[in-house]
Amino acid sequence: MSTKSLQEKFGSAGLKGGKAEEWLYKKLTHVYDEVIDLREDWKAQIDGIDFGIKKDSWRNPYFLDCKGNLKGDYFYIEFNKGGDKYREKFHAAPGWFWKSKSDRIYHVDVANGKACWYSLPDMRRLVSQMNCCIGPLNDGCCRINGKEELFKDIIQWVW
């Protein structure tokens, strides 16, 4: 979705996410031979996919989702869907961390020009092995310290 559409649908969080997607798209075009922009593809959006990336030496592209929630070395993963706006009910439905069909997740901090990414299957495997959510749970989201030793082989800091 365009930044304007994201803002209309999700308010300030949508605006922040749209700006992160724009920033990441520009960065990706300087690194990969092909960047497939899927932000206006409704099916891809439902599947949690914003972009495809490909190098000529790769057989297939990788698909990724951009999250504009990196702050310092921390970001959030949506482990479970959060409760209602009155916090009266907690929904145990899986969050985007489990539902996304992306290969990679990029977390972006536009203000500081910083980003990291990880293989979603690898991160899921680690979280599953721990049989818990890493970090404090806040309305279904887990706060992750991306510089923690536990993640050194999974999280890649790129900018």
GINOR-V797230 format. One record per pair of residues at least 4 apart in sequence whose C-alpha atoms are under 7 Angstrom apart, sorted by the first residue. I is the first residue (numbers start at 0). J is the second residue. Records with the same first field share a line. If there is no record, write none. Layout:
# GINOR-V797230
I=J, J
This chain:
# GINOR-V797230
0=4, 5, 38, 39
1=5, 17, 38
2=6, 14, 17, 18
3=7
4=8
5=9, 13, 14, 17
6=10, 11, 13, 14
8=13
9=13
10=14
11=15
12=16
13=17
14=18
15=19, 67
16=20, 66, 67
17=21
18=22
19=23, 67, 107, 109
20=24, 65
21=25
22=26, 109
23=27
24=28
26=30
27=31, 34
28=34
31=52, 53, 54
32=53, 54, 55
33=52, 53, 54
34=50, 51, 52, 53
35=50, 51, 52
36=49, 50, 51
37=43, 48, 49, 50
38=44, 49
40=44
41=45
42=46
43=47, 48, 49
44=48, 49
46=99, 100
47=64, 99, 100, 101
48=62, 63, 64, 100, 101
49=63, 64, 65
50=62, 63, 64
51=60, 61, 62, 63
52=60, 61, 62
53=57, 59, 60, 61
61=102
62=101, 102, 103
63=101, 102, 103, 104
64=101, 103, 104, 105
65=104, 105, 106
66=105, 106, 107
67=106, 107, 108
68=74, 75, 106, 107, 108
69=73, 74, 106, 107, 108
70=74, 108
72=144, 145, 146
73=142, 143, 144, 145
74=106, 142, 143, 144
75=140, 141, 142, 143
76=96, 140, 141, 142
77=94, 95, 96, 139, 140, 141
78=93, 94, 96, 139, 140, 141
79=91, 92, 93, 94, 139, 140
80=90, 91, 92, 93, 94, 139
81=89, 90, 138, 139
82=86, 87, 88, 89, 90, 138
83=87, 88, 89
93=97, 98
94=98
95=99
102=118, 119
103=116, 117, 118, 119
104=116, 117, 118, 119
105=114, 115, 116, 117
106=114, 115, 116
107=113, 114, 115
108=112, 113, 114
109=113
112=158
113=158
114=156, 157, 158
115=154, 155, 156, 157
116=154, 155, 156
117=122, 153, 154, 155
118=122, 153
119=123
120=124
121=125, 153
122=126, 153
123=127
124=128
125=129
126=130, 131, 132
132=141
133=141, 143
134=141, 142, 143
135=141, 142
136=140, 141
137=141
145=150, 154
146=150, 151
147=151
150=154
